[in-house]
Amino acid sequence: MTTDTVDPGTFVWFPEGMVQSHGATETDDVTFLFITNKAFDIHFTHLEGEPMPS
């Protein structure tokens, strides 16, 4: 996985079913707006035994 930096207000699109990561840190927050055409769920994959994305 690659890590890219985007500016505030930037539109970011992920393919359906892709594991996503965010840029929040212990000192910096992140805000998401999810737009979807079907039900979705959030899974914290690193808590389910999968490694955290780098």
C-alpha angles and dihedrals in degrees: 000000000000124000117222128183119224130187123246111278094027118141112234122187126198126190115250114277095015119141106243133196133196137216100240116130135181088276104028126062129210129210123208133195110196117204114184140156095219142029115293138182135208119232122186094219095189087060090051094058100269119120119257113257112257 
